[in-house]
Structure formats: structure tokens, C-alpha cells
Amino acid sequence: MSQKYVCPKCGNTQFEADEIRTTGGRFSKIFDIQNKKFTAISCTQCKYTELYKGTTSAAGNILDFFTS
């Protein structure tokens, strides 16, 4: 089932999607492990952005640790 995007601020139907990663608690901040993943949906007209929490894998977190 496909859903259409409608910006809640301006009503525009065009958007851009990006992925961002952030650090979590103290340990991940000390070692710069970006173990939180979000999808950002931004309206192309007014730039209003919503974040949706994603999931990360243990392997991805370990790889991030060694590539930081």
C-alpha cells in the first residue's frame, strides 16, 4: 500500500528523504559510535522536517567503531 506525502505545514506533496546517524549514551559519545539511526523526511517547499527512528544492527555499530 502506497501512501502520498502531504506536508502538515504547507500542504506540499514533494519531499526529500535522508538518513542521519547520531550517538546515544556516554560510551558511544566517548568513542564516537553512531548507534542511533533516523530517516529524515523534508518538505521541498517549506523545509519542514520530521524524523523517524530506525534500527541499527550490531555489526553496523561495530563497523562504525572501527571506521571512526
Stockholm file with secondary structure:
# STOCKHOLM 1.0

chainA/1-68         MSQKYVCPKCGNTQFEADEIRTTGGRFSKIFDIQNKKFTAISCTQCKYTELYKGTTSAAGNILDFFTS
#=GR chainA/1-68 SS CCCCCCCTTTCCCCEEEEEEEECCSHHHHHTTCCCEEEEEEEETTTCCEEEEECCCCHHHHHHHHHHC
#=GC SS_cons        CCCCCCCTTTCCCCEEEEEEEECCSHHHHHTTCCCEEEEEEEETTTCCEEEEECCCCHHHHHHHHHHC
//
